């Protein structure tokens, strides 16, 4: 089981989801609504999840998530 807190996860995600417009991430952030959300951001989020939790999520897994907290919970569950 991971010891990475959601706050630490947000700190890791922040730089990859920052576009030209700075945003403040919270667990409730709907990531698809971020200005920088695009196909590159999808790959970056998947890479952050892999780096933080040692698990690989698919694009379909990510598609089932709505918020950053959803991604975190899924990653924690897959990490076991």
PDB file with SEQRES, HELIX, SHEET and CRYST1 records, atoms N, CA, C and O in Angstrom:
SEQRES   1 A   80  UNK UNK UNK UNK UNK UNK UNK UNK UNK UNK UNK UNK UNK          
SEQRES   2 A   80  UNK UNK UNK UNK UNK UNK UNK UNK UNK UNK UNK UNK UNK          
SEQRES   3 A   80  UNK UNK UNK UNK UNK UNK UNK UNK UNK UNK UNK UNK UNK          
SEQRES   4 A   80  UNK UNK UNK UNK UNK UNK UNK UNK UNK UNK UNK UNK UNK          
SEQRES   5 A   80  UNK UNK UNK UNK UNK UNK UNK UNK UNK UNK UNK UNK UNK          
SEQRES   6 A   80  UNK UNK UNK UNK UNK UNK UNK UNK UNK UNK UNK UNK UNK          
SEQRES   7 A   80  UNK UNK                                                      
HELIX    1 AA1 UNK A    6  UNK A   17  1                                  12    
HELIX    2 AA2 UNK A   31  UNK A   33  5                                   3    
HELIX    3 AA3 UNK A   39  UNK A   53  1                                  15    
HELIX    4 AA4 UNK A   59  UNK A   63  1                                   5    
HELIX    5 AA5 UNK A   68  UNK A   79  1                                  12    
CRYST1    1.000    1.000    1.000  90.00  90.00  90.00 P 1           1          
ATOM      1  N   UNK A   1       0.851  -1.192   0.000  1.00  0.00           N  
ATOM      2  CA  UNK A   1       0.000   0.000   0.000  1.00  0.00           C  
ATOM      3  C   UNK A   1       0.888   1.243   0.000  1.00  0.00           C  
ATOM      4  O   UNK A   1       1.934   1.274   0.648  1.00  0.00           O  
ATOM      5  N   UNK A   2       0.465   2.239  -0.717  1.00  0.00           N  
ATOM      6  CA  UNK A   2       1.267   3.445  -0.856  1.00  0.00           C  
ATOM      7  C   UNK A   2       1.145   4.350   0.363  1.00  0.00           C  
ATOM      8  O   UNK A   2       0.120   4.376   1.044  1.00  0.00           O  
ATOM      9  N   UNK A   3       2.206   5.081   0.614  1.00  0.00           N  
ATOM     10  CA  UNK A   3       2.176   6.063   1.688  1.00  0.00           C  
ATOM     11  C   UNK A   3       2.115   7.476   1.116  1.00  0.00           C  
ATOM     12  O   UNK A   3       2.146   8.454   1.863  1.00  0.00           O  
ATOM     13  N   UNK A   4       2.029   7.582  -0.196  1.00  0.00           N  
ATOM     14  CA  UNK A   4       1.956   8.881  -0.849  1.00  0.00           C  
ATOM     15  C   UNK A   4       0.604   9.515  -0.548  1.00  0.00           C  
ATOM     16  O   UNK A   4      -0.443   8.933  -0.832  1.00  0.00           O  
ATOM     17  N   UNK A   5       0.635  10.703   0.026  1.00  0.00           N  
ATOM     18  CA  UNK A   5      -0.622  11.397   0.331  1.00  0.00           C  
ATOM     19  C   UNK A   5      -1.182  12.046  -0.923  1.00  0.00           C  
ATOM     20  O   UNK A   5      -0.478  12.220  -1.918  1.00  0.00           O  
ATOM     21  N   UNK A   6      -2.436  12.395  -0.861  1.00  0.00           N  
ATOM     22  CA  UNK A   6      -3.042  13.065  -2.014  1.00  0.00           C  
ATOM     23  C   UNK A   6      -2.401  14.435  -2.229  1.00  0.00           C  
ATOM     24  O   UNK A   6      -2.308  14.906  -3.363  1.00  0.00           O  
ATOM     25  N   UNK A   7      -1.960  15.073  -1.147  1.00  0.00           N  
ATOM     26  CA  UNK A   7      -1.289  16.365  -1.288  1.00  0.00           C  
ATOM     27  C   UNK A   7       0.022  16.212  -2.056  1.00  0.00           C  
ATOM     28  O   UNK A   7       0.356  17.042  -2.901  1.00  0.00           O  
ATOM     29  N   UNK A   8       0.766  15.137  -1.752  1.00  0.00           N  
ATOM     30  CA  UNK A   8       2.003  14.877  -2.479  1.00  0.00           C  
ATOM     31  C   UNK A   8       1.719  14.541  -3.947  1.00  0.00           C  
ATOM     32  O   UNK A   8       2.459  14.947  -4.843  1.00  0.00           O  
ATOM     33  N   UNK A   9       0.649  13.804  -4.173  1.00  0.00           N  
ATOM     34  CA  UNK A   9       0.246  13.483  -5.540  1.00  0.00           C  
ATOM     35  C   UNK A   9      -0.107  14.757  -6.306  1.00  0.00           C  
ATOM     36  O   UNK A   9       0.273  14.912  -7.467  1.00  0.00           O  
ATOM     37  N   UNK A  10      -0.825  15.659  -5.666  1.00  0.00           N  
ATOM     38  CA  UNK A  10      -1.164  16.941  -6.293  1.00  0.00           C  
ATOM     39  C   UNK A  10       0.100  17.723  -6.633  1.00  0.00           C  
ATOM     40  O   UNK A  10       0.177  18.356  -7.686  1.00  0.00           O  
ATOM     41  N   UNK A  11       1.086  17.679  -5.749  1.00  0.00           N  
ATOM     42  CA  UNK A  11       2.351  18.386  -6.002  1.00  0.00           C  
ATOM     43  C   UNK A  11       3.081  17.793  -7.208  1.00  0.00           C  
ATOM     44  O   UNK A  11       3.716  18.524  -7.968  1.00  0.00           O  
ATOM     45  N   UNK A  12       2.993  16.485  -7.385  1.00  0.00           N  
ATOM     46  CA  UNK A  12       3.616  15.842  -8.547  1.00  0.00           C  
ATOM     47  C   UNK A  12       2.852  16.152  -9.833  1.00  0.00           C  
ATOM     48  O   UNK A  12       3.459  16.347 -10.886  1.00  0.00           O  
ATOM     49  N   UNK A  13       1.536  16.197  -9.750  1.00  0.00           N  
ATOM     50  CA  UNK A  13       0.706  16.454 -10.930  1.00  0.00           C  
ATOM     51  C   UNK A  13       0.751  17.908 -11.384  1.00  0.00           C  
ATOM     52  O   UNK A  13       0.672  18.198 -12.578  1.00  0.00           O  
ATOM     53  N   UNK A  14       0.877  18.807 -10.432  1.00  0.00           N  
ATOM     54  CA  UNK A  14       0.820  20.234 -10.739  1.00  0.00           C  
ATOM     55  C   UNK A  14       1.646  20.659 -11.936  1.00  0.00           C  
ATOM     56  O   UNK A  14       1.117  21.271 -12.865  1.00  0.00           O  
ATOM     57  N   UNK A  15       2.943  20.344 -11.932  1.00  0.00           N  
ATOM     58  CA  UNK A  15       3.781  20.793 -13.052  1.00  0.00           C  
ATOM     59  C   UNK A  15       3.364  20.234 -14.416  1.00  0.00           C  
ATOM     60  O   UNK A  15       3.541  20.908 -15.430  1.00  0.00           O  
ATOM     61  N   UNK A  16       2.818  19.026 -14.459  1.00  0.00           N  
ATOM     62  CA  UNK A  16       2.456  18.453 -15.764  1.00  0.00           C  
ATOM     63  C   UNK A  16       1.106  18.963 -16.260  1.00  0.00           C  
ATOM     64  O   UNK A  16       0.787  18.839 -17.442  1.00  0.00           O  
ATOM     65  N   UNK A  17       0.320  19.534 -15.359  1.00  0.00           N  
ATOM     66  CA  UNK A  17      -0.994  20.037 -15.770  1.00  0.00           C  
ATOM     67  C   UNK A  17      -1.042  21.556 -15.865  1.00  0.00           C  
ATOM     68  O   UNK A  17      -2.093  22.135 -16.140  1.00  0.00           O  
ATOM     69  N   UNK A  18       0.096  22.194 -15.637  1.00  0.00           N  
ATOM     70  CA  UNK A  18       0.164  23.644 -15.765  1.00  0.00           C  
ATOM     71  C   UNK A  18       0.332  23.995 -17.236  1.00  0.00           C  
ATOM     72  O   UNK A  18       1.235  23.494 -17.905  1.00  0.00           O  
ATOM     73  N   UNK A  19      -0.502  24.816 -17.707  1.00  0.00           N  
ATOM     74  CA  UNK A  19      -0.348  25.339 -19.060  1.00  0.00           C  
ATOM     75  C   UNK A  19       0.177  26.749 -18.952  1.00  0.00           C  
ATOM     76  O   UNK A  19       0.933  27.076 -18.037  1.00  0.00           O  
ATOM     77  N   UNK A  20      -0.223  27.573 -19.881  1.00  0.00           N  
ATOM     78  CA  UNK A  20       0.164  28.977 -19.821  1.00  0.00           C  
ATOM     79  C   UNK A  20      -0.578  29.698 -18.713  1.00  0.00           C  
ATOM     80  O   UNK A  20      -0.122  30.730 -18.221  1.00  0.00           O  
ATOM     81  N   UNK A  21      -1.732  29.150 -18.317  1.00  0.00           N  
ATOM     82  CA  UNK A  21      -2.512  29.727 -17.233  1.00  0.00           C  
ATOM     83  C   UNK A  21      -2.301  28.887 -15.984  1.00  0.00           C  
ATOM     84  O   UNK A  21      -2.728  27.734 -15.948  1.00  0.00           O  
ATOM     85  N   UNK A  22      -1.651  29.433 -14.955  1.00  0.00           N  
ATOM     86  CA  UNK A  22      -1.431  28.664 -13.737  1.00  0.00           C  
ATOM     87  C   UNK A  22      -2.768  28.252 -13.099  1.00  0.00           C  
ATOM     88  O   UNK A  22      -3.728  29.022 -13.077  1.00  0.00           O  
ATOM     89  N   UNK A  23      -2.798  27.042 -12.591  1.00  0.00           N  
ATOM     90  CA  UNK A  23      -3.994  26.547 -11.917  1.00  0.00           C  
ATOM     91  C   UNK A  23      -3.596  25.985 -10.563  1.00  0.00           C  
ATOM     92  O   UNK A  23      -2.463  25.549 -10.358  1.00  0.00           O  
ATOM     93  N   UNK A  24      -4.543  26.005  -9.656  1.00  0.00           N  
ATOM     94  CA  UNK A  24      -4.352  25.395  -8.350  1.00  0.00           C  
ATOM     95  C   UNK A  24      -5.155  24.112  -8.343  1.00  0.00           C  
ATOM     96  O   UNK A  24      -6.375  24.127  -8.506  1.00  0.00           O  
ATOM     97  N   UNK A  25      -4.462  23.003  -8.153  1.00  0.00           N  
ATOM     98  CA  UNK A  25      -5.147  21.715  -8.135  1.00  0.00           C  
ATOM     99  C   UNK A  25      -5.646  21.393  -6.734  1.00  0.00           C  
ATOM    100  O   UNK A  25      -5.015  21.727  -5.730  1.00  0.00           O  
ATOM    101  N   UNK A  26      -6.782  20.744  -6.700  1.00  0.00           N  
ATOM    102  CA  UNK A  26      -7.329  20.206  -5.458  1.00  0.00           C  
ATOM    103  C   UNK A  26      -7.844  18.808  -5.776  1.00  0.00           C  
ATOM    104  O   UNK A  26      -7.947  18.442  -6.946  1.00  0.00           O  
ATOM    105  N   UNK A  27      -8.167  18.029  -4.759  1.00  0.00           N  
ATOM    106  CA  UNK A  27      -8.714  16.705  -5.039  1.00  0.00           C  
ATOM    107  C   UNK A  27      -9.981  16.758  -5.902  1.00  0.00           C  
ATOM    108  O   UNK A  27     -10.266  15.821  -6.648  1.00  0.00           O  
ATOM    109  N   UNK A  28     -10.724  17.835  -5.801  1.00  0.00           N  
ATOM    110  CA  UNK A  28     -11.987  17.963  -6.537  1.00  0.00           C  
ATOM    111  C   UNK A  28     -11.813  18.518  -7.949  1.00  0.00           C  
ATOM    112  O   UNK A  28     -12.797  18.644  -8.679  1.00  0.00           O  
ATOM    113  N   UNK A  29     -10.605  18.847  -8.345  1.00  0.00           N  
ATOM    114  CA  UNK A  29     -10.364  19.395  -9.679  1.00  0.00           C  
ATOM    115  C   UNK A  29     -10.788  18.391 -10.749  1.00  0.00           C  
ATOM    116  O   UNK A  29     -10.367  17.234 -10.742  1.00  0.00           O  
ATOM    117  N   UNK A  30     -11.621  18.856 -11.656  1.00  0.00           N  
ATOM    118  CA  UNK A  30     -12.024  18.046 -12.811  1.00  0.00           C  
ATOM    119  C   UNK A  30     -10.956  18.300 -13.873  1.00  0.00           C  
ATOM    120  O   UNK A  30     -10.946  19.340 -14.533  1.00  0.00           O  
ATOM    121  N   UNK A  31     -10.061  17.328 -14.021  1.00  0.00           N  
ATOM    122  CA  UNK A  31      -8.865  17.568 -14.831  1.00  0.00           C  
ATOM    123  C   UNK A  31      -9.165  17.836 -16.288  1.00  0.00           C  
ATOM    124  O   UNK A  31      -8.402  18.549 -16.940  1.00  0.00           O  
ATOM    125  N   UNK A  32     -10.238  17.298 -16.824  1.00  0.00           N  
ATOM    126  CA  UNK A  32     -10.568  17.535 -18.244  1.00  0.00           C  
ATOM    127  C   UNK A  32     -10.980  18.982 -18.509  1.00  0.00           C  
ATOM    128  O   UNK A  32     -11.020  19.415 -19.661  1.00  0.00           O  
ATOM    129  N   UNK A  33     -11.283  19.728 -17.454  1.00  0.00           N  
ATOM    130  CA  UNK A  33     -11.676  21.127 -17.606  1.00  0.00           C  
ATOM    131  C   UNK A  33     -10.483  22.081 -17.537  1.00  0.00           C  
ATOM    132  O   UNK A  33     -10.645  23.289 -17.705  1.00  0.00           O  
ATOM    133  N   UNK A  34      -9.300  21.548 -17.291  1.00  0.00           N  
ATOM    134  CA  UNK A  34      -8.112  22.395 -17.215  1.00  0.00           C  
ATOM    135  C   UNK A  34      -7.721  22.883 -18.610  1.00  0.00           C  
ATOM    136  O   UNK A  34      -7.837  22.133 -19.579  1.00  0.00           O  
ATOM    137  N   UNK A  35      -7.263  24.123 -18.723  1.00  0.00           N  
ATOM    138  CA  UNK A  35      -6.879  24.649 -20.038  1.00  0.00           C  
ATOM    139  C   UNK A  35      -5.795  23.826 -20.725  1.00  0.00           C  
ATOM    140  O   UNK A  35      -5.777  23.742 -21.954  1.00  0.00           O  
ATOM    141  N   UNK A  36      -4.893  23.218 -19.962  1.00  0.00           N  
ATOM    142  CA  UNK A  36      -3.779  22.474 -20.551  1.00  0.00           C  
ATOM    143  C   UNK A  36      -4.126  21.013 -20.844  1.00  0.00           C  
ATOM    144  O   UNK A  36      -3.254  20.253 -21.267  1.00  0.00           O  
ATOM    145  N   UNK A  37      -5.375  20.604 -20.630  1.00  0.00           N  
ATOM    146  CA  UNK A  37      -5.732  19.199 -20.829  1.00  0.00           C  
ATOM    147  C   UNK A  37      -5.748  18.862 -22.317  1.00  0.00           C  
ATOM    148  O   UNK A  37      -6.529  19.419 -23.088  1.00  0.00           O  
ATOM    149  N   UNK A  38      -4.871  17.942 -22.701  1.00  0.00           N  
ATOM    150  CA  UNK A  38      -4.816  17.468 -24.075  1.00  0.00           C  
ATOM    151  C   UNK A  38      -4.183  16.073 -24.062  1.00  0.00           C  
ATOM    152  O   UNK A  38      -3.963  15.498 -22.996  1.00  0.00           O  
ATOM    153  N   UNK A  39      -3.898  15.544 -25.226  1.00  0.00           N  
ATOM    154  CA  UNK A  39      -3.362  14.185 -25.296  1.00  0.00           C  
ATOM    155  C   UNK A  39      -1.990  14.067 -24.629  1.00  0.00           C  
ATOM    156  O   UNK A  39      -1.652  13.015 -24.087  1.00  0.00           O  
ATOM    157  N   UNK A  40      -1.216  15.125 -24.668  1.00  0.00           N  
ATOM    158  CA  UNK A  40       0.088  15.107 -24.003  1.00  0.00           C  
ATOM    159  C   UNK A  40      -0.102  15.074 -22.485  1.00  0.00           C  
ATOM    160  O   UNK A  40       0.640  14.392 -21.778  1.00  0.00           O  
ATOM    161  N   UNK A  41      -1.095  15.810 -21.990  1.00  0.00           N  
ATOM    162  CA  UNK A  41      -1.385  15.804 -20.556  1.00  0.00           C  
ATOM    163  C   UNK A  41      -1.837  14.413 -20.105  1.00  0.00           C  
ATOM    164  O   UNK A  41      -1.493  13.981 -19.005  1.00  0.00           O  
ATOM    165  N   UNK A  42      -2.595  13.716 -20.935  1.00  0.00           N  
ATOM    166  CA  UNK A  42      -3.016  12.347 -20.604  1.00  0.00           C  
ATOM    167  C   UNK A  42      -1.782  11.480 -20.374  1.00  0.00           C  
ATOM    168  O   UNK A  42      -1.686  10.786 -19.362  1.00  0.00           O  
ATOM    169  N   UNK A  43      -0.846  11.520 -21.308  1.00  0.00           N  
ATOM    170  CA  UNK A  43       0.376  10.727 -21.178  1.00  0.00           C  
ATOM    171  C   UNK A  43       1.186  11.140 -19.952  1.00  0.00           C  
ATOM    172  O   UNK A  43       1.759  10.294 -19.265  1.00  0.00           O  
ATOM    173  N   UNK A  44       1.230  12.438 -19.683  1.00  0.00           N  
ATOM    174  CA  UNK A  44       1.974  12.927 -18.525  1.00  0.00           C  
ATOM    175  C   UNK A  44       1.351  12.443 -17.218  1.00  0.00           C  
ATOM    176  O   UNK A  44       2.070  12.058 -16.295  1.00  0.00           O  
ATOM    177  N   UNK A  45       0.035  12.460 -17.134  1.00  0.00           N  
ATOM    178  CA  UNK A  45      -0.648  11.979 -15.925  1.00  0.00           C  
ATOM    179  C   UNK A  45      -0.382  10.487 -15.742  1.00  0.00           C  
ATOM    180  O   UNK A  45      -0.107  10.038 -14.629  1.00  0.00           O  
ATOM    181  N   UNK A  46      -0.461   9.728 -16.814  1.00  0.00           N  
ATOM    182  CA  UNK A  46      -0.187   8.291 -16.724  1.00  0.00           C  
ATOM    183  C   UNK A  46       1.246   8.050 -16.265  1.00  0.00           C  
ATOM    184  O   UNK A  46       1.498   7.126 -15.491  1.00  0.00           O  
ATOM    185  N   UNK A  47       2.181   8.862 -16.727  1.00  0.00           N  
ATOM    186  CA  UNK A  47       3.581   8.728 -16.316  1.00  0.00           C  
ATOM    187  C   UNK A  47       3.762   9.082 -14.840  1.00  0.00           C  
ATOM    188  O   UNK A  47       4.516   8.414 -14.133  1.00  0.00           O  
ATOM    189  N   UNK A  48       3.077  10.125 -14.373  1.00  0.00           N  
ATOM    190  CA  UNK A  48       3.161  10.510 -12.959  1.00  0.00           C  
ATOM    191  C   UNK A  48       2.602   9.392 -12.080  1.00  0.00           C  
ATOM    192  O   UNK A  48       3.188   9.057 -11.050  1.00  0.00           O  
ATOM    193  N   UNK A  49       1.480   8.820 -12.483  1.00  0.00           N  
ATOM    194  CA  UNK A  49       0.891   7.717 -11.712  1.00  0.00           C  
ATOM    195  C   UNK A  49       1.880   6.555 -11.640  1.00  0.00           C  
ATOM    196  O   UNK A  49       2.079   5.976 -10.573  1.00  0.00           O  
ATOM    197  N   UNK A  50       2.490   6.219 -12.756  1.00  0.00           N  
ATOM    198  CA  UNK A  50       3.461   5.126 -12.781  1.00  0.00           C  
ATOM    199  C   UNK A  50       4.645   5.443 -11.864  1.00  0.00           C  
ATOM    200  O   UNK A  50       5.091   4.582 -11.107  1.00  0.00           O  
ATOM    201  N   UNK A  51       5.144   6.655 -11.930  1.00  0.00           N  
ATOM    202  CA  UNK A  51       6.280   7.049 -11.108  1.00  0.00           C  
ATOM    203  C   UNK A  51       5.968   7.101  -9.626  1.00  0.00           C  
ATOM    204  O   UNK A  51       6.800   6.731  -8.799  1.00  0.00           O  
ATOM    205  N   UNK A  52       4.775   7.558  -9.289  1.00  0.00           N  
ATOM    206  CA  UNK A  52       4.400   7.704  -7.881  1.00  0.00           C  
ATOM    207  C   UNK A  52       3.943   6.398  -7.236  1.00  0.00           C  
ATOM    208  O   UNK A  52       4.214   6.149  -6.061  1.00  0.00           O  
ATOM    209  N   UNK A  53       3.253   5.573  -8.007  1.00  0.00           N  
ATOM    210  CA  UNK A  53       2.617   4.387  -7.429  1.00  0.00           C  
ATOM    211  C   UNK A  53       3.157   3.076  -7.973  1.00  0.00           C  
ATOM    212  O   UNK A  53       2.878   2.011  -7.421  1.00  0.00           O  
ATOM    213  N   UNK A  54       3.929   3.146  -9.054  1.00  0.00           N  
ATOM    214  CA  UNK A  54       4.455   1.927  -9.645  1.00  0.00           C  
ATOM    215  C   UNK A  54       3.398   1.082 -10.331  1.00  0.00           C  
ATOM    216  O   UNK A  54       3.550  -0.133 -10.458  1.00  0.00           O  
ATOM    217  N   UNK A  55       2.326   1.729 -10.772  1.00  0.00           N  
ATOM    218  CA  UNK A  55       1.264   1.017 -11.492  1.00  0.00           C  
ATOM    219  C   UNK A  55       1.015   1.726 -12.813  1.00  0.00           C  
ATOM    220  O   UNK A  55       1.240   2.929 -12.946  1.00  0.00           O  
ATOM    221  N   UNK A  56       0.554   0.968 -13.768  1.00  0.00           N  
ATOM    222  CA  UNK A  56       0.225   1.544 -15.061  1.00  0.00           C  
ATOM    223  C   UNK A  56      -1.286   1.587 -15.223  1.00  0.00           C  
ATOM    224  O   UNK A  56      -1.968   0.563 -15.188  1.00  0.00           O  
ATOM    225  N   UNK A  57      -1.785   2.796 -15.402  1.00  0.00           N  
ATOM    226  CA  UNK A  57      -3.189   2.974 -15.740  1.00  0.00           C  
ATOM    227  C   UNK A  57      -3.289   3.079 -17.251  1.00  0.00           C  
ATOM    228  O   UNK A  57      -2.371   3.563 -17.912  1.00  0.00           O  
ATOM    229  N   UNK A  58      -4.393   2.630 -17.782  1.00  0.00           N  
ATOM    230  CA  UNK A  58      -4.622   2.777 -19.211  1.00  0.00           C  
ATOM    231  C   UNK A  58      -5.384   4.081 -19.460  1.00  0.00           C  
ATOM    232  O   UNK A  58      -5.905   4.703 -18.534  1.00  0.00           O  
ATOM    233  N   UNK A  59      -5.433   4.468 -20.710  1.00  0.00           N  
ATOM    234  CA  UNK A  59      -6.234   5.647 -21.065  1.00  0.00           C  
ATOM    235  C   UNK A  59      -7.694   5.396 -20.706  1.00  0.00           C  
ATOM    236  O   UNK A  59      -8.400   6.323 -20.307  1.00  0.00           O  
ATOM    237  N   UNK A  60      -8.158   4.146 -20.845  1.00  0.00           N  
ATOM    238  CA  UNK A  60      -9.540   3.811 -20.476  1.00  0.00           C  
ATOM    239  C   UNK A  60      -9.750   3.975 -18.974  1.00  0.00           C  
ATOM    240  O   UNK A  60     -10.800   4.452 -18.543  1.00  0.00           O  
ATOM    241  N   UNK A  61      -8.750   3.578 -18.170  1.00  0.00           N  
ATOM    242  CA  UNK A  61      -8.840   3.793 -16.719  1.00  0.00           C  
ATOM    243  C   UNK A  61      -8.998   5.276 -16.423  1.00  0.00           C  
ATOM    244  O   UNK A  61      -9.866   5.679 -15.648  1.00  0.00           O  
ATOM    245  N   UNK A  62      -8.158   6.071 -17.040  1.00  0.00           N  
ATOM    246  CA  UNK A  62      -8.193   7.514 -16.820  1.00  0.00           C  
ATOM    247  C   UNK A  62      -9.519   8.103 -17.292  1.00  0.00           C  
ATOM    248  O   UNK A  62     -10.046   9.034 -16.683  1.00  0.00           O  
ATOM    249  N   UNK A  63     -10.042   7.563 -18.363  1.00  0.00           N  
ATOM    250  CA  UNK A  63     -11.315   8.056 -18.900  1.00  0.00           C  
ATOM    251  C   UNK A  63     -12.469   7.835 -17.925  1.00  0.00           C  
ATOM    252  O   UNK A  63     -13.446   8.585 -17.938  1.00  0.00           O  
ATOM    253  N   UNK A  64     -12.362   6.817 -17.087  1.00  0.00           N  
ATOM    254  CA  UNK A  64     -13.416   6.551 -16.093  1.00  0.00           C  
ATOM    255  C   UNK A  64     -13.334   7.477 -14.890  1.00  0.00           C  
ATOM    256  O   UNK A  64     -14.253   7.520 -14.072  1.00  0.00           O  
ATOM    257  N   UNK A  65     -12.237   8.217 -14.780  1.00  0.00           N  
ATOM    258  CA  UNK A  65     -12.053   9.144 -13.667  1.00  0.00           C  
ATOM    259  C   UNK A  65     -12.564  10.527 -14.057  1.00  0.00           C  
ATOM    260  O   UNK A  65     -12.506  10.924 -15.221  1.00  0.00           O  
ATOM    261  N   UNK A  66     -13.059  11.242 -13.069  1.00  0.00           N  
ATOM    262  CA  UNK A  66     -13.542  12.597 -13.309  1.00  0.00           C  
ATOM    263  C   UNK A  66     -12.645  13.634 -12.645  1.00  0.00           C  
ATOM    264  O   UNK A  66     -12.319  14.665 -13.232  1.00  0.00           O  
ATOM    265  N   UNK A  67     -12.256  13.340 -11.412  1.00  0.00           N  
ATOM    266  CA  UNK A  67     -11.474  14.299 -10.641  1.00  0.00           C  
ATOM    267  C   UNK A  67     -10.079  13.748 -10.351  1.00  0.00           C  
ATOM    268  O   UNK A  67      -9.797  12.568 -10.562  1.00  0.00           O  
ATOM    269  N   UNK A  68      -9.231  14.622  -9.870  1.00  0.00           N  
ATOM    270  CA  UNK A  68      -7.894  14.200  -9.465  1.00  0.00           C  
ATOM    271  C   UNK A  68      -7.991  13.162  -8.354  1.00  0.00           C  
ATOM    272  O   UNK A  68      -7.214  12.208  -8.332  1.00  0.00           O  
ATOM    273  N   UNK A  69      -8.930  13.336  -7.437  1.00  0.00           N  
ATOM    274  CA  UNK A  69      -9.122  12.358  -6.353  1.00  0.00           C  
ATOM    275  C   UNK A  69      -9.505  10.993  -6.913  1.00  0.00           C  
ATOM    276  O   UNK A  69      -9.091   9.970  -6.367  1.00  0.00           O  
ATOM    277  N   UNK A  70     -10.283  10.957  -7.984  1.00  0.00           N  
ATOM    278  CA  UNK A  70     -10.634   9.678  -8.615  1.00  0.00           C  
ATOM    279  C   UNK A  70      -9.387   8.968  -9.126  1.00  0.00           C  
ATOM    280  O   UNK A  70      -9.243   7.757  -8.959  1.00  0.00           O  
ATOM    281  N   UNK A  71      -8.491   9.722  -9.747  1.00  0.00           N  
ATOM    282  CA  UNK A  71      -7.244   9.141 -10.261  1.00  0.00           C  
ATOM    283  C   UNK A  71      -6.416   8.623  -9.088  1.00  0.00           C  
ATOM    284  O   UNK A  71      -5.875   7.519  -9.148  1.00  0.00           O  
ATOM    285  N   UNK A  72      -6.317   9.408  -8.036  1.00  0.00           N  
ATOM    286  CA  UNK A  72      -5.558   9.012  -6.854  1.00  0.00           C  
ATOM    287  C   UNK A  72      -6.115   7.717  -6.254  1.00  0.00           C  
ATOM    288  O   UNK A  72      -5.363   6.783  -5.977  1.00  0.00           O  
ATOM    289  N   UNK A  73      -7.423   7.667  -6.058  1.00  0.00           N  
ATOM    290  CA  UNK A  73      -8.042   6.464  -5.473  1.00  0.00           C  
ATOM    291  C   UNK A  73      -7.815   5.240  -6.347  1.00  0.00           C  
ATOM    292  O   UNK A  73      -7.537   4.157  -5.832  1.00  0.00           O  
ATOM    293  N   UNK A  74      -7.929   5.395  -7.648  1.00  0.00           N  
ATOM    294  CA  UNK A  74      -7.712   4.270  -8.563  1.00  0.00           C  
ATOM    295  C   UNK A  74      -6.262   3.801  -8.494  1.00  0.00           C  
ATOM    296  O   UNK A  74      -5.998   2.599  -8.458  1.00  0.00           O  
ATOM    297  N   UNK A  75      -5.338   4.727  -8.477  1.00  0.00           N  
ATOM    298  CA  UNK A  75      -3.919   4.370  -8.404  1.00  0.00           C  
ATOM    299  C   UNK A  75      -3.598   3.660  -7.093  1.00  0.00           C  
ATOM    300  O   UNK A  75      -2.867   2.669  -7.083  1.00  0.00           O  
ATOM    301  N   UNK A  76      -4.141   4.162  -5.993  1.00  0.00           N  
ATOM    302  CA  UNK A  76      -3.918   3.532  -4.689  1.00  0.00           C  
ATOM    303  C   UNK A  76      -4.495   2.130  -4.691  1.00  0.00           C  
ATOM    304  O   UNK A  76      -3.862   1.198  -4.194  1.00  0.00           O  
ATOM    305  N   UNK A  77      -5.692   1.970  -5.244  1.00  0.00           N  
ATOM    306  CA  UNK A  77      -6.334   0.642  -5.283  1.00  0.00           C  
ATOM    307  C   UNK A  77      -5.509  -0.337  -6.119  1.00  0.00           C  
ATOM    308  O   UNK A  77      -5.330  -1.489  -5.725  1.00  0.00           O  
ATOM    309  N   UNK A  78      -5.008   0.114  -7.265  1.00  0.00           N  
ATOM    310  CA  UNK A  78      -4.220  -0.776  -8.129  1.00  0.00           C  
ATOM    311  C   UNK A  78      -2.859  -1.094  -7.501  1.00  0.00           C  
ATOM    312  O   UNK A  78      -2.306  -2.172  -7.715  1.00  0.00           O  
ATOM    313  N   UNK A  79      -2.327  -0.146  -6.725  1.00  0.00           N  
ATOM    314  CA  UNK A  79      -1.038  -0.372  -6.077  1.00  0.00           C  
ATOM    315  C   UNK A  79      -1.169  -1.400  -4.950  1.00  0.00           C  
ATOM    316  O   UNK A  79      -0.196  -2.022  -4.524  1.00  0.00           O  
ATOM    317  N   UNK A  80      -2.413  -1.549  -4.487  1.00  0.00           N  
ATOM    318  CA  UNK A  80      -2.695  -2.567  -3.467  1.00  0.00           C  
ATOM    319  C   UNK A  80      -2.209  -2.175  -2.141  1.00  0.00           C  
ATOM    320  O   UNK A  80      -2.370  -2.925  -1.178  1.00  0.00           O  
TER     321      UNK A  80                                                      
END                                                                             
